[in-house]
Amino acid sequence: MGDSEDDETPQLSAHTLAALQEFYAEQKQQSDLGENDKYNIGIIEENWQLSQFWYSQETALRLAQEAIAAAGEGGRIACVSAPSVYQKLRQLHREDFSIYIFEYDKRFAVYGEEFIFYDYNNPLDLPPKIAAHSFDIVVADPPYLSEDCLRKTSETIKYLTQGKILLCTGAIMEELAAELLGVKMCKFIPKHTRNLANEFCCYVNYESGLDCGL
């Protein structure tokens, strides 16, 4: 009788069980993040399969300060695939700025309405509340060093920005970045919490303090 009762008990498929466990893990992570620490860089771990590499504290601070200066008082800032900069911006308690994080990784949905799901393969698939040319500056870090990724991300950048662009990507993308976005390489060299194999650079299309080097 015991065997027949066990047979009648509903069983979850392996796929459904895995999805449920992932959901509960995400819920626990969100509940564990307090208001004071949820903007800490590294609080959400890097996922190398998504080509995620967080900036060092110093680099994130420098880029956040640059974005604030470029946007101006009460400005709007878009962080496209650049969560470290978004986190540092919010850590600075700049409530007078409007800041959005455009990310493929849905773990960043912990940031509520400021999180915009973003897949560079569909560069203009954005919610209606994100109007064209509605950001004073776009800070972008395309996840992959490929022509396809930069071309598609550039479509998003040009749609979002009123003009100013701060791009972080590999040195090998310099020529293509200039062609697509009219940006020039800065003297400032961004650093990551882990050393990357490829030389990494900043590019802007406006007069920037990043040209002053470190």
MARFIFI-75284 format. One record per atom (N, C-alpha, C): residue number from 1; x, y, z. Coordinates in Angstrom, 2 decimals. Layout:
% MARFIFI-75284
num,X,Y,Z
NUM,X,Y,Z $
...
***
This chain:
% MARFIFI-75284
num,X,Y,Z
1,0.84,-1.21,0.00 $
1,0.00,0.00,0.00 $
1,0.87,1.25,0.00 $
2,1.99,1.16,0.78 $
2,2.89,2.30,0.82 $
2,3.45,2.60,-0.55 $
3,3.79,1.57,-1.34 $
3,4.35,1.77,-2.66 $
3,3.35,2.45,-3.59 $
4,2.06,2.04,-3.50 $
4,1.05,2.61,-4.39 $
4,0.81,4.08,-4.04 $
5,0.88,4.42,-2.74 $
5,0.70,5.81,-2.34 $
5,1.83,6.67,-2.88 $
6,3.08,6.13,-2.85 $
6,4.22,6.87,-3.36 $
6,4.08,7.12,-4.86 $
7,3.54,6.10,-5.55 $
7,3.37,6.23,-6.99 $
7,2.38,7.33,-7.35 $
8,1.39,7.55,-6.47 $
8,0.36,8.53,-6.77 $
8,0.77,9.96,-6.38 $
9,1.87,10.09,-5.64 $
9,2.33,11.42,-5.24 $
9,2.88,12.18,-6.45 $
10,2.38,13.40,-6.72 $
10,2.86,14.17,-7.88 $
10,4.37,14.42,-7.77 $
11,5.07,14.25,-8.87 $
11,6.52,14.47,-8.91 $
11,6.85,15.60,-9.88 $
12,7.72,16.51,-9.45 $
12,8.15,17.60,-10.33 $
12,9.23,17.09,-11.28 $
13,9.20,17.55,-12.50 $
13,10.24,17.19,-13.45 $
13,11.55,17.85,-13.02 $
14,12.66,17.32,-13.50 $
14,13.97,17.87,-13.15 $
14,14.07,19.33,-13.57 $
15,13.53,19.64,-14.76 $
15,13.57,21.02,-15.27 $
15,12.77,21.96,-14.39 $
16,11.56,21.53,-14.02 $
16,10.69,22.36,-13.18 $
16,11.31,22.56,-11.80 $
17,11.89,21.50,-11.26 $
17,12.52,21.58,-9.94 $
17,13.70,22.55,-9.97 $
18,14.49,22.48,-11.02 $
18,15.65,23.38,-11.15 $
18,15.20,24.84,-11.25 $
19,14.13,25.06,-12.02 $
19,13.60,26.42,-12.18 $
19,13.07,26.95,-10.86 $
20,12.41,26.08,-10.09 $
20,11.86,26.47,-8.80 $
20,12.97,26.80,-7.82 $
21,14.02,25.99,-7.83 $
21,15.15,26.23,-6.93 $
21,15.84,27.56,-7.28 $
22,15.95,27.85,-8.59 $
22,16.55,29.11,-9.02 $
22,15.71,30.29,-8.57 $
23,14.39,30.14,-8.66 $
23,13.48,31.20,-8.23 $
23,13.64,31.49,-6.74 $
24,13.66,30.42,-5.93 $
24,13.80,30.61,-4.48 $
24,15.16,31.21,-4.13 $
25,16.21,30.82,-4.89 $
25,17.55,31.36,-4.64 $
25,17.58,32.86,-4.91 $
26,16.91,33.27,-6.02 $
26,16.85,34.69,-6.36 $
26,16.06,35.47,-5.32 $
27,14.95,34.87,-4.85 $
27,14.14,35.53,-3.83 $
27,14.93,35.71,-2.54 $
28,15.71,34.68,-2.18 $
28,16.52,34.76,-0.96 $
28,17.60,35.83,-1.11 $
29,18.22,35.88,-2.31 $
29,19.25,36.88,-2.53 $
29,18.69,38.28,-2.38 $
30,17.51,38.50,-2.95 $
30,16.91,39.83,-2.89 $
30,16.53,40.20,-1.46 $
31,16.05,39.22,-0.68 $
31,15.66,39.50,0.70 $
31,16.88,39.73,1.59 $
32,18.02,39.12,1.18 $
32,19.24,39.26,1.96 $
32,19.92,40.61,1.74 $
33,19.59,41.27,0.63 $
33,20.23,42.54,0.32 $
33,19.55,43.68,1.07 $
34,20.27,44.30,1.98 $
34,19.72,45.43,2.70 $
34,19.82,46.68,1.87 $
35,19.11,47.72,2.27 $
35,19.12,48.97,1.52 $
35,20.51,49.59,1.46 $
36,21.29,49.39,2.51 $
36,22.59,50.04,2.57 $
36,23.67,49.31,1.77 $
37,23.52,48.00,1.57 $
37,24.58,47.26,0.92 $
37,24.21,46.70,-0.45 $
38,22.99,46.90,-0.88 $
38,22.59,46.27,-2.15 $
38,23.25,46.92,-3.35 $
39,23.89,48.09,-3.15 $
39,24.58,48.75,-4.25 $
39,26.08,48.49,-4.23 $
40,26.55,47.65,-3.30 $
40,27.97,47.34,-3.24 $
40,28.40,46.54,-4.47 $
41,29.51,46.94,-5.07 $
41,30.04,46.19,-6.20 $
41,30.48,44.81,-5.70 $
42,30.02,43.77,-6.38 $
42,30.36,42.41,-5.98 $
42,29.27,41.74,-5.18 $
43,28.24,42.52,-4.73 $
43,27.15,41.92,-3.97 $
43,26.40,40.92,-4.85 $
44,26.40,41.19,-6.15 $
44,25.92,40.23,-7.15 $
44,27.17,39.72,-7.85 $
45,27.44,38.43,-7.74 $
45,28.70,37.87,-8.22 $
45,28.78,37.87,-9.75 $
46,30.01,37.97,-10.25 $
46,30.24,37.89,-11.69 $
46,29.81,36.53,-12.22 $
47,29.21,36.55,-13.40 $
47,28.87,35.32,-14.12 $
47,29.70,35.31,-15.39 $
48,30.77,34.54,-15.39 $
48,31.68,34.57,-16.53 $
48,31.03,34.06,-17.80 $
49,30.02,33.21,-17.67 $
49,29.32,32.72,-18.86 $
49,28.60,33.86,-19.58 $
50,28.29,34.93,-18.85 $
50,27.68,36.12,-19.45 $
50,28.73,37.20,-19.73 $
51,30.01,36.80,-19.64 $
51,31.12,37.72,-19.87 $
51,31.03,38.93,-18.94 $
52,30.83,38.65,-17.65 $
52,30.73,39.71,-16.65 $
52,32.05,39.87,-15.90 $
53,32.56,41.09,-15.89 $
53,33.78,41.42,-15.16 $
53,33.57,42.80,-14.54 $
54,33.51,42.83,-13.21 $
54,33.20,44.09,-12.53 $
54,34.43,44.99,-12.46 $
55,34.16,46.30,-12.49 $
55,35.24,47.28,-12.34 $
55,35.76,47.29,-10.91 $
56,36.99,47.76,-10.76 $
56,37.51,47.99,-9.42 $
56,36.74,49.15,-8.80 $
57,36.82,49.27,-7.48 $
57,36.14,50.36,-6.79 $
57,36.59,51.72,-7.33 $
58,37.88,51.85,-7.56 $
58,38.43,53.13,-8.02 $
58,37.91,53.49,-9.42 $
59,37.89,52.50,-10.30 $
59,37.40,52.76,-11.66 $
59,35.92,53.07,-11.66 $
60,35.14,52.31,-10.91 $
60,33.70,52.55,-10.86 $
60,33.42,53.95,-10.33 $
61,34.18,54.38,-9.31 $
61,34.00,55.72,-8.75 $
61,34.35,56.79,-9.77 $
62,35.46,56.60,-10.47 $
62,35.89,57.60,-11.46 $
62,34.86,57.73,-12.58 $
63,34.35,56.60,-13.07 $
63,33.38,56.63,-14.16 $
63,32.04,57.20,-13.69 $
64,31.66,56.89,-12.45 $
64,30.42,57.44,-11.91 $
64,30.53,58.96,-11.77 $
65,31.66,59.43,-11.26 $
65,31.88,60.88,-11.12 $
65,31.86,61.57,-12.47 $
66,32.43,60.91,-13.47 $
66,32.44,61.47,-14.83 $
66,31.02,61.56,-15.38 $
67,30.23,60.51,-15.16 $
67,28.85,60.51,-15.64 $
67,28.03,61.61,-14.98 $
68,28.25,61.82,-13.69 $
68,27.54,62.87,-12.95 $
68,27.90,64.25,-13.50 $
69,29.20,64.46,-13.73 $
69,29.65,65.75,-14.25 $
69,29.10,66.00,-15.66 $
70,29.08,64.95,-16.47 $
70,28.61,65.09,-17.85 $
70,27.10,65.27,-17.93 $
71,26.37,64.62,-17.04 $
71,24.90,64.69,-17.07 $
71,24.40,66.03,-16.56 $
72,25.11,66.61,-15.60 $
72,24.66,67.87,-15.02 $
72,23.61,67.65,-13.95 $
73,23.35,68.68,-13.18 $
73,22.40,68.59,-12.06 $
73,21.03,68.10,-12.53 $
74,20.53,67.08,-11.84 $
74,19.21,66.54,-12.18 $
74,19.19,65.76,-13.48 $
75,20.37,65.33,-13.95 $
75,20.47,64.65,-15.23 $
75,19.99,63.21,-15.23 $
76,19.89,62.66,-16.44 $
76,19.49,61.26,-16.62 $
76,20.67,60.47,-17.18 $
77,20.95,59.35,-16.53 $
77,22.11,58.54,-16.88 $
77,21.65,57.12,-17.19 $
78,22.10,56.58,-18.32 $
78,21.80,55.19,-18.69 $
78,23.09,54.38,-18.58 $
79,23.03,53.28,-17.85 $
79,24.17,52.36,-17.73 $
79,23.83,51.10,-18.51 $
80,24.43,50.95,-19.68 $
80,24.14,49.81,-20.55 $
80,25.21,48.75,-20.38 $
81,24.83,47.63,-19.79 $
81,25.76,46.53,-19.51 $
81,26.94,47.01,-18.67 $
82,26.69,47.97,-17.80 $
82,27.74,48.54,-16.93 $
82,27.21,48.62,-15.50 $
83,26.88,47.48,-14.88 $
83,26.26,47.50,-13.55 $
83,27.14,48.09,-12.46 $
84,28.47,47.94,-12.58 $
84,29.36,48.49,-11.55 $
84,29.22,50.01,-11.46 $
85,29.05,50.66,-12.61 $
85,28.90,52.11,-12.62 $
85,27.55,52.49,-12.03 $
86,26.50,51.75,-12.39 $
86,25.17,52.01,-11.82 $
86,25.23,51.89,-10.30 $
87,25.83,50.81,-9.80 $
87,25.90,50.59,-8.36 $
87,26.65,51.73,-7.66 $
88,27.75,52.15,-8.26 $
88,28.53,53.24,-7.64 $
88,27.76,54.55,-7.67 $
89,27.04,54.80,-8.76 $
89,26.22,56.01,-8.84 $
89,25.19,56.05,-7.72 $
90,24.51,54.94,-7.52 $
90,23.49,54.90,-6.46 $
90,24.13,54.88,-5.08 $
91,25.32,54.34,-4.97 $
91,26.02,54.34,-3.68 $
91,26.39,55.76,-3.26 $
92,26.53,56.63,-4.24 $
92,26.86,58.03,-3.94 $
92,25.63,58.80,-3.45 $
93,24.49,58.14,-3.38 $
93,23.24,58.72,-2.88 $
93,22.81,59.95,-3.68 $
94,22.93,59.83,-4.97 $
94,22.52,60.93,-5.84 $
94,21.05,60.76,-6.20 $
95,20.18,61.02,-5.28 $
95,18.74,60.84,-5.52 $
95,18.20,61.85,-6.52 $
96,18.97,62.93,-6.73 $
96,18.50,63.96,-7.66 $
96,18.80,63.59,-9.11 $
97,19.42,62.42,-9.32 $
97,19.68,61.95,-10.67 $
97,18.74,60.79,-11.01 $
98,18.35,60.71,-12.27 $
98,17.56,59.58,-12.76 $
98,18.53,58.61,-13.42 $
99,18.62,57.39,-12.89 $
99,19.62,56.43,-13.36 $
99,18.94,55.09,-13.65 $
100,19.23,54.55,-14.82 $
100,18.68,53.24,-15.19 $
100,19.81,52.28,-15.52 $
101,19.58,51.00,-15.20 $
101,20.54,49.95,-15.52 $
101,19.91,49.02,-16.57 $
102,20.56,48.93,-17.72 $
102,20.10,48.09,-18.83 $
102,20.94,46.82,-18.81 $
103,20.31,45.69,-18.45 $
103,21.06,44.46,-18.21 $
103,20.29,43.23,-18.68 $
104,21.05,42.25,-19.20 $
104,20.48,40.96,-19.60 $
104,20.25,40.08,-18.37 $
105,21.12,40.21,-17.39 $
105,21.09,39.38,-16.19 $
105,19.96,39.85,-15.26 $
106,18.96,39.01,-15.11 $
106,17.77,39.40,-14.35 $
106,17.99,39.44,-12.84 $
107,19.18,39.04,-12.38 $
107,19.47,39.21,-10.95 $
107,19.46,40.69,-10.58 $
108,19.73,41.55,-11.56 $
108,19.76,42.98,-11.29 $
108,18.36,43.58,-11.19 $
109,17.34,42.74,-11.33 $
109,15.96,43.21,-11.13 $
109,15.73,43.61,-9.68 $
110,16.70,43.29,-8.81 $
110,16.62,43.71,-7.41 $
110,16.55,45.24,-7.31 $
111,16.96,45.93,-8.38 $
111,16.95,47.39,-8.38 $
111,15.62,47.97,-8.86 $
112,14.62,47.12,-8.92 $
112,13.25,47.60,-9.14 $
112,13.02,48.23,-10.50 $
113,12.32,49.35,-10.49 $
113,11.91,50.00,-11.74 $
113,13.09,50.60,-12.50 $
114,14.24,50.72,-11.85 $
114,15.42,51.24,-12.54 $
114,16.10,50.17,-13.39 $
115,15.69,48.92,-13.21 $
115,16.23,47.81,-14.02 $
115,15.42,47.68,-15.30 $
116,16.13,47.67,-16.42 $
116,15.52,47.46,-17.72 $
116,16.16,46.22,-18.35 $
117,15.34,45.19,-18.61 $
117,15.91,44.00,-19.25 $
117,16.40,44.37,-20.64 $
118,17.65,43.97,-20.94 $
118,18.27,44.38,-22.20 $
118,19.07,43.25,-22.81 $
119,18.77,42.93,-24.06 $
119,19.49,41.93,-24.84 $
119,20.06,42.64,-26.05 $
120,21.39,42.71,-26.15 $
120,21.98,43.48,-27.24 $
120,21.61,42.93,-28.62 $
121,21.16,41.66,-28.66 $
121,20.74,41.09,-29.94 $
121,19.46,41.74,-30.45 $
122,18.72,42.39,-29.56 $
122,17.51,43.13,-29.91 $
122,17.68,44.56,-29.39 $
123,18.55,45.33,-30.04 $
123,19.01,46.61,-29.49 $
123,17.95,47.66,-29.24 $
124,16.83,47.60,-29.94 $
124,15.79,48.61,-29.76 $
124,14.53,48.05,-29.12 $
125,14.64,46.85,-28.57 $
125,13.50,46.24,-27.87 $
125,13.49,46.73,-26.43 $
126,12.97,47.93,-26.25 $
126,12.96,48.59,-24.95 $
126,11.52,48.96,-24.57 $
127,11.23,49.07,-23.28 $
127,9.86,49.42,-22.86 $
127,9.47,50.83,-23.27 $
128,8.18,51.09,-23.42 $
128,7.69,52.40,-23.86 $
128,8.15,53.56,-22.98 $
129,8.39,53.28,-21.69 $
129,8.78,54.38,-20.79 $
129,10.18,54.91,-21.09 $
130,10.95,54.16,-21.90 $
130,12.29,54.59,-22.27 $
130,12.20,55.30,-23.62 $
131,12.10,56.62,-23.57 $
131,11.93,57.42,-24.78 $
131,13.25,57.62,-25.50 $
132,13.17,57.83,-26.80 $
132,14.37,58.09,-27.60 $
132,15.05,59.38,-27.15 $
133,16.38,59.34,-27.11 $
133,17.21,60.51,-26.81 $
133,16.79,61.18,-25.49 $
134,16.53,60.36,-24.49 $
134,16.04,60.89,-23.21 $
134,17.09,60.87,-22.10 $
135,18.35,60.50,-22.44 $
135,19.41,60.46,-21.43 $
135,20.51,61.45,-21.77 $
136,20.99,62.16,-20.74 $
136,22.05,63.13,-20.93 $
136,23.37,62.47,-21.29 $
137,23.58,61.27,-20.76 $
137,24.79,60.51,-21.08 $
137,24.47,59.02,-21.00 $
138,25.11,58.25,-21.86 $
138,25.01,56.79,-21.82 $
138,26.40,56.25,-21.52 $
139,26.49,55.45,-20.45 $
139,27.72,54.74,-20.11 $
139,27.51,53.29,-20.53 $
140,28.33,52.81,-21.45 $
140,28.11,51.47,-22.00 $
140,29.39,50.64,-21.98 $
141,29.21,49.35,-21.74 $
141,30.32,48.40,-21.74 $
141,29.81,47.12,-22.41 $
142,29.85,47.05,-23.75 $
142,29.35,45.86,-24.45 $
142,30.00,44.59,-23.89 $
143,29.20,43.54,-23.66 $
143,29.73,42.36,-22.98 $
143,30.77,41.57,-23.75 $
144,30.77,41.68,-25.08 $
144,31.70,40.87,-25.89 $
144,32.53,41.75,-26.81 $
145,33.79,41.37,-27.00 $
145,34.67,42.09,-27.91 $
145,34.49,41.54,-29.31 $
146,33.38,41.89,-29.90 $
146,33.09,41.45,-31.27 $
146,32.45,42.59,-32.04 $
147,32.63,42.59,-33.34 $
147,32.05,43.64,-34.17 $
147,30.53,43.62,-34.08 $
148,29.95,42.42,-34.09 $
148,28.49,42.29,-34.03 $
148,27.94,42.90,-32.74 $
149,28.58,42.60,-31.61 $
149,28.11,43.10,-30.32 $
149,28.22,44.62,-30.26 $
150,29.33,45.17,-30.72 $
150,29.50,46.62,-30.66 $
150,28.53,47.33,-31.61 $
151,28.32,46.77,-32.79 $
151,27.38,47.39,-33.73 $
151,25.96,47.44,-33.15 $
152,25.53,46.35,-32.56 $
152,24.17,46.30,-32.03 $
152,24.03,47.16,-30.78 $
153,25.04,47.13,-29.91 $
153,25.00,47.97,-28.71 $
153,25.02,49.45,-29.11 $
154,25.72,49.77,-30.18 $
154,25.78,51.15,-30.65 $
154,24.40,51.66,-31.07 $
155,23.57,50.78,-31.62 $
155,22.21,51.16,-31.97 $
155,21.45,51.61,-30.72 $
156,21.63,50.85,-29.65 $
156,20.98,51.19,-28.38 $
156,21.49,52.52,-27.85 $
157,22.81,52.68,-27.86 $
157,23.42,53.91,-27.35 $
157,22.89,55.12,-28.09 $
158,22.88,55.06,-29.41 $
158,22.43,56.20,-30.22 $
158,20.95,56.49,-30.03 $
159,20.18,55.46,-29.73 $
159,18.75,55.65,-29.46 $
159,18.55,56.36,-28.12 $
160,19.35,55.99,-27.12 $
160,19.14,56.50,-25.76 $
160,19.69,57.90,-25.54 $
161,20.85,58.20,-26.10 $
161,21.55,59.43,-25.72 $
161,21.06,60.69,-26.43 $
162,21.16,61.78,-25.70 $
162,20.93,63.10,-26.30 $
162,22.19,63.56,-27.02 $
163,23.28,62.88,-26.74 $
163,24.54,63.25,-27.40 $
163,25.78,62.62,-26.78 $
164,25.89,62.70,-25.45 $
164,27.12,62.27,-24.78 $
164,27.19,60.74,-24.62 $
165,28.39,60.21,-24.89 $
165,28.63,58.77,-24.82 $
165,29.94,58.51,-24.09 $
166,29.89,57.58,-23.13 $
166,31.09,57.10,-22.46 $
166,31.11,55.59,-22.68 $
167,32.01,55.15,-23.52 $
167,32.09,53.74,-23.90 $
167,33.32,53.11,-23.30 $
168,33.16,51.93,-22.72 $
168,34.29,51.15,-22.21 $
168,34.35,49.82,-22.96 $
169,35.45,49.59,-23.63 $
169,35.61,48.34,-24.38 $
169,37.09,48.14,-24.70 $
170,37.40,47.09,-25.40 $
170,38.79,46.77,-25.68 $
170,39.47,47.75,-26.63 $
171,40.79,47.84,-26.51 $
171,41.56,48.71,-27.39 $
171,41.43,48.30,-28.84 $
172,41.19,47.02,-29.07 $
172,41.09,46.52,-30.45 $
172,39.83,47.04,-31.15 $
173,38.90,47.60,-30.39 $
173,37.66,48.10,-30.97 $
173,37.73,49.60,-31.28 $
174,38.91,50.21,-31.12 $
174,39.04,51.66,-31.25 $
174,38.53,52.18,-32.60 $
175,38.97,51.58,-33.69 $
175,38.60,52.06,-35.02 $
175,37.10,51.93,-35.27 $
176,36.53,50.79,-34.90 $
176,35.11,50.56,-35.12 $
176,34.27,51.48,-34.23 $
177,34.71,51.69,-33.00 $
177,33.98,52.58,-32.07 $
177,33.95,54.00,-32.62 $
178,35.06,54.44,-33.18 $
178,35.13,55.78,-33.76 $
178,34.17,55.88,-34.96 $
179,34.14,54.84,-35.76 $
179,33.27,54.82,-36.94 $
179,31.80,54.84,-36.56 $
180,31.43,54.04,-35.56 $
180,30.02,53.89,-35.20 $
180,29.50,55.03,-34.32 $
181,30.35,55.51,-33.40 $
181,29.86,56.44,-32.37 $
181,30.61,57.77,-32.33 $
182,31.64,57.91,-33.13 $
182,32.39,59.16,-33.12 $
182,33.14,59.41,-31.83 $
183,33.56,58.34,-31.17 $
183,34.25,58.47,-29.88 $
183,35.76,58.37,-30.06 $
184,36.50,58.96,-29.11 $
184,37.95,58.90,-29.13 $
184,38.45,58.31,-27.82 $
185,39.58,57.63,-27.90 $
185,40.16,56.97,-26.73 $
185,40.65,57.99,-25.71 $
186,40.39,57.71,-24.42 $
186,40.85,58.57,-23.32 $
186,42.18,58.08,-22.76 $
187,42.82,58.94,-22.01 $
187,44.05,58.56,-21.32 $
187,43.75,57.65,-20.12 $
188,42.59,57.87,-19.51 $
188,42.22,57.07,-18.34 $
188,42.05,55.60,-18.72 $
189,42.69,54.71,-17.97 $
189,42.61,53.27,-18.23 $
189,41.76,52.60,-17.15 $
190,40.61,52.07,-17.51 $
190,39.76,51.41,-16.51 $
190,40.37,50.09,-16.04 $
191,40.18,49.80,-14.77 $
191,40.68,48.55,-14.17 $
191,39.51,47.71,-13.68 $
192,39.73,46.41,-13.60 $
192,38.71,45.48,-13.13 $
192,39.18,44.80,-11.85 $
193,38.24,44.16,-11.17 $
193,38.61,43.44,-9.94 $
193,39.48,42.23,-10.27 $
194,39.38,41.75,-11.51 $
194,40.24,40.66,-11.99 $
194,40.96,41.15,-13.24 $
195,42.18,40.68,-13.43 $
195,42.93,41.10,-14.61 $
195,42.36,40.48,-15.87 $
196,42.18,41.31,-16.89 $
196,41.67,40.82,-18.17 $
196,42.82,40.62,-19.14 $
197,42.64,39.66,-20.04 $
197,43.68,39.37,-21.01 $
197,43.80,40.47,-22.06 $
198,42.68,41.12,-22.38 $
198,42.66,42.14,-23.42 $
198,42.85,43.54,-22.83 $
199,43.58,44.38,-23.57 $
199,43.75,45.77,-23.14 $
199,42.41,46.49,-23.20 $
200,42.07,47.17,-22.12 $
200,40.76,47.80,-21.99 $
200,40.90,49.31,-21.95 $
201,39.94,50.02,-22.56 $
201,40.04,51.48,-22.67 $
201,38.68,52.15,-22.50 $
202,38.74,53.48,-22.29 $
202,37.54,54.32,-22.27 $
202,37.54,55.18,-23.52 $
203,36.34,55.47,-24.02 $
203,36.17,56.32,-25.19 $
203,35.04,57.30,-24.92 $
204,35.19,58.54,-25.37 $
204,34.12,59.53,-25.21 $
204,34.00,60.34,-26.50 $
205,32.86,61.03,-26.63 $
205,32.63,61.89,-27.81 $
205,32.43,63.34,-27.39 $
206,32.96,63.71,-26.20 $
206,32.80,65.06,-25.69 $
206,34.03,65.43,-24.85 $
207,34.16,66.67,-24.48 $
207,35.29,67.11,-23.64 $
207,35.14,66.47,-22.26 $
208,36.11,65.67,-21.89 $
208,35.97,64.87,-20.67 $
208,37.20,64.96,-19.78 $
209,36.94,64.89,-18.47 $
209,38.02,64.87,-17.50 $
209,38.83,63.59,-17.56 $
210,38.32,62.56,-18.22 $
210,39.03,61.29,-18.32 $
210,40.27,61.41,-19.19 $
211,40.35,62.49,-19.97 $
211,41.54,62.71,-20.79 $
211,42.74,63.13,-19.96 $
212,42.50,63.44,-18.69 $
212,43.58,63.90,-17.83 $
212,44.40,62.75,-17.26 $
213,44.00,61.52,-17.58 $
213,44.72,60.36,-17.05 $
213,44.41,60.16,-15.58 $
214,45.18,59.32,-14.91 $
214,44.95,59.02,-13.50 $
214,45.41,60.19,-12.63 $
***
